Structures are given as C-alpha cells and as structure tokens.
C-alpha cells in the first residue's frame, strides 16, 4: 500500500468541530451502559471515522477530559484501527491527549465549537444574549452554512451535525 508522509497538521480540530445537538435527549442508560464518558469517546469515533483515509497516516491529539482518559484513548485507538483493518498501526499511528490551554489550534477549535453550540441551542434568540457571540455566529454563517454538515472529505473545515437516536 502506498502512503503519503504524515499530515503536517494533526487532526486537532476534527473531533472538536463536531457539534452535539440536544444532549439532554440522550439515553445513556439504553445506549452507553449509563456511562456519559463512553458516549463521549463514541462521539470521537463517529467524528473521526468518516474522515480517516487508508492512504494517509494520522497522529491524533484530543483535549484532556479527565484522569480516566488514558485508557479510553487507548481503547479508541484500538477500535479505530480495527475498524479500518489497521492492525499494525500504520494509518493511525498515535492517539494522545493534550491540554487545550497549551495548544492554540485546540483553543481555536474550542472557540468554533462554542459558537456552533451557541447557535444550535438557539441562544442568540433568547433575552440577555451576548452580542459578541451573536456577531461571531453571524460571521461564521456568512462564510459557510453552519446549519448542515459539510461533505465527508471537506479539506478546510469539517462540520458534522449529529442527531441522537430516539
């Protein structure tokens, strides 16, 4: 199998760009063994899986969630590798954790994710809204339709709008 050299910019923003709508309607007891953390890592999988390509090599960094994250990240790597038959870890070479406070690109992803969550929760329509956030959301909307998912292999910005199962 031919491979390109590793992508020079790690996939920081891939998972962070995912937008979770209506989290309050999630049924963790039914789908996640009553474990919110399990759902959290399933969302990493559902976000990253569609954009992983076998001809590339990935070094993925995600924001540190808690002290239990190390084992969950190892399991995520195992599941992702198995899903694409990457049993030797040649495509997904590493999934690790990073403190977003130490990474400018993760801080940017957090800013974008926060603005998108603000929009999806319709907070700009409520009283006492933050004018700065409203202007930021409007600026995003001018650049791209933020009400629908991007194409699977969009090269500049991935937005996956996810709806939970009923």
N, C-alpha and C positions, 0 to 999 in steps of 0.2 A: 504494500500500500504506500503510495507517495504521500509525503507530508510536507506541509509548509513549515517554516520555522515558527516558533511560538508567537502568538499575537503579542505585539509590544505593549498594548494596553490591556491589563487584565480585565475580566468581566465584572468589575465592581458594580456597575450600575444595572446589570441585567436583572438581578433579583430585586434590587432596590426600586426599580422602576415599575414593578408590578403594583397594581392598585387593587386593594381589597375593599370591595363594597359590601356594606350591610353585614359587618362582622357579628352584630348582635343576633343575627338569624342563624348562626352556625350551630349545628347539633354535634358538639364534641362527644357526647355520650354515644351517639349512634355511629359516627364515622372515625373517631380518633381515640377510642378507649378512654373517653373522658379526659383527654390529655391535650391541652391547648398547645403545648410545646411540640407535640407530634404534628399537629396541624401546621404549625409554623414551618417546620422542616419539609413537610409535604409541599408547601407553597414554594419553597426554594426549588424543589424538584420540578414542580409544574411550571415554574418560571424559566428555569434553565434548560430543561429537556428539549423544548421545541427549537432552541437556537444552537444547540450543540451539533457541530458537523464533524463527521469522522475524519475529514482531511485536515482538520486543524488540531492544534494542541492547546489545552486550556490550563491556566493556573488561576484558580478562582479564589477570591477573598471575600468574605462576608463579615458583616459587623458582629462584634461580640454581643451575644444576647445575655448569657448568664454563665455561671460556673459549670453547668452541665453540658455546655455547648460542644466541648471537645469530642465526646463520644457520639453525639448526634451528627457532628460534621463528618466523623469517620464513617458512620453508617450512611450518610448522604452520599459520600464519595463511592462507597461500595455499591449502593443501589444504582447510582447514575452510571457507573462503569459497567455493571452487569446489564443494565438496560440497553446499552449500545454494544455489548459484547467486547468491551474494552478490558479484558481480564488481566492484562499486563500493565494497565495504567498508562498507556501511550497517548491516549487522546486527552483524558482528564488526568493530568499529572499530579495535581495538588488541589485540595480544597482546604483552606485555612481561615482563621479568624483574625480580624484586625480591629483595633479600636477606632471608630469613625472619627473621634476627635483628633486623631493623628493622621488622617487622610483627607486631603482637600477634595478629592473626587467623590469620596463617600459622603462628605458634608454636602456637596452639590446634589448628589443623589437624594439625600435626606430632604433637602430644600424642595426639590422637584416632587418627591413623593408626598411631602406635607402639603404642598399646593394642590396636588391632584386629589388627595384625601379631602381637603377643604372643599374643593369643587364637588366631589362625588357625594359628600354629606350635605350638600346644598347650604353650607354655612354662609355663603355670600348673600343668600336671600333672607337671612334672619336679622333681627334687630341686633344692634351692638356689634356689627361685623367690623373686621379690621380692614380699613381702606387700603393699606399696603398689600395685604394678601389678595384683596379683590383685584387690584391693578395687576399684580403678578399673574393671577389666574387669567385675566383678560389678555395679557401679553402672550401667555402660553397658547391660549385659544386662537390668537391671530396667526401664530406660527404653524399650528397643527390642530386638527380636530382632536381634542382630548376626550371626546365622548365615545370613542370606539378604539378598538385595538389596532395596532399597526400590523403591517404584513410580518409574517414569521421571521424573515431574514432582513428586516429593515436594518440598514448599516449604521445609521447615526443615532437613533433613539428608539428603543423598544417600549411599547406600552401595551400591556396585556390586561384587558378589563375582564375580571373574573367574577362569575356569579356562582354562589354556593348551590349545591344540590338541595332540593327540598326534602 
